[in-house]
Structure formats: C-alpha cells, structure tokens
C-alpha cells in the first residue's frame, strides 16, 4: 500500500507505517505540494495533520480523488497518532479489500542495487530460482505457478485491463500527435503506457505485491502532471517480471525505457526517442493481449491440442509470443507435457503455499532497497 504523509512530524508517522510493512511514497510538511504528490504517486492512503493555517479542504480532496483515503491526524481525546495510523492501515485501501497477510520479512540483498538484476546471467539462468534437473522442468515449474497465480488474480487483472482499454484510443492519439510534433511529452506518455502494460503482466507473477503496481488509468492529458522520470511503481513492475523470468533481449529494452528521463534533448533526439518508445509500448501492448488470450485458452477445457498446434496462424503466433516472452518455448513444443500440467493443476490443491524460491520482495522492501542503492550510488539514474 502506497502512502503519503503531510505533517511536520512525518518521521514519527513513517516509523509507524514502516513497522507495519508498508511504504511511504512521499513525505512533506508543505500542504501546497499535496495535489502534485498525489498525481505523481497515485497513493492509496494520505495522512494529513490538522493545523490552523493552510489546511486543505478535505471534502474537496475526497471528491477530486475518490480512490484515495484521507486520514486526519488530529488530537482526539484518548487517541494517539499511533492508534490513528494503525487503525487506518488495518482498514486498508478505499477501493477494495486489502491483503492483511504478514509481508515477507526476509532480508533482501542487492549486490549493486536494482541494476544488478538486469545482468544477462540473471535472466538466462532460471535454474537459480527453482534448481530443477532440466530446463524443461524449470519451465514447467514456472508455468505451473504462473497459471496458479492467474487463477487467483484473473478477475483483478481483467478489471485492470478493462480500465486501460477505456483510455487506450485517447492515449495513442496523444502519443502520436506529440511524437510527430517533437514534444518530449510523447515519449513520457508512451513510457507511462508501457509501464501500465508491465503492471498488467506483473499481476500474473507469483508473489507480486499488487498494491505496488502503477494505476491502470491516468488523468486526461490537459490535466496531467508530466514527470520527467518513471515512478517507483514502474520500476517495481519490471523488477517483478525480471525476477520471475522474461525474455532477456526485450527486458534490456524495457529497462532502458523505464530509466529514460527527459534532459533537454534536441528535437532530432526527441523524435528518435519518441518513435522507439512508442514502438516498444505498442509491442508490449500486443504482448499483454497475447498473454491474456493464451491464459484464457489454457484455462478452457480441451484446448491443449489447439494451443500446441493451432491451425490458425494468428492463434499460433499469439501462443508463440506468450511462450517467447515468458521463456516457455520447450513446454509449448510438447503437447503431452502441457496436457499433463493442466490436468495436474485441476487435480491438486488450488492454493498451495508459494515456494520459497519464488517469493518476491513486497513494494515496501523494494522501495527501501532502491533508496539505499541511490544513496550508495548518487550518480545512478
């Protein structure tokens, strides 16, 4: 759950929040920055100190941002800030139930921060996650848990995809116009659209903290806060995909895109970046659609043979995109092995505990490690 703290005693609130396993996305004592911070971070929860001066109209804020919960830190009789914060965290998000399970408290060590995860060896050596006997067993292990996760999050992911589709045509119209006109906003909007596709795919990664993913929708272009660099949520989405395992060559382009920021490039450079970024965003949109279509077909009864050897060229290409993106090529070339996997999924416990080898840091842990990495390497983009 993402949280913004607006108070002169922000360190006290941050300490309480982080002890509960959540992340403080931003902290400030300037109420004037609140709207900007909400647009930038899309939080679930905002803590506000009730002061006599410059106090915002909370009713207006709640009407403007209906999916954000605003909690006032006053001085009610017999109630401390600790009680207020803990009660708010227990209630969770305003737009849906919050997972109250205890977060994974393992110590996550990053040898060189976030960048280390994107070395070639990290992507290619999938056996470091599950340690099976063969590459085929590695793929079976990963596909099994991807499908188990899909069965749990399918409704949430479908709602996420529907929300994205509602603004899709408008977003692409803006991106094309701004790119042709040589505006840096074309690249920024394409990068943000790319991040939302990564968020949709991350729903299916076992152990991913869904509260730490980018929001599926955004404000209209004329009201949008245009930030030059990607949000931490975008980094977390790519981080989860990389940990689980995706195509290494595409992943490096995604890493380059998420780390891109506008720094006053020339119109020629902006045109080159905009065309590359929008092309990558379009590719990821097709990958996301191919993923959803293939998962739905895998869940359908009697569809194994058609998945393995589809007569339709379009369906065949869609399945191959799914297999190449998640590195499942060997599994999809063997219909018998795929059929056995699907039968096993229907026969065994639908909600077994997640194996230790597949556990992923939650958003709060990732954000802490990312900040520590930036403190250690201040020149790192």
Beta strands, then each sheet from edge to edge (+ up, - down):
strand 1: 2-6
strand 2: 23-28
strand 3: 45-49
strand 4: 69-73
sheet 1: 2+ 1+ 3+ 4+
end
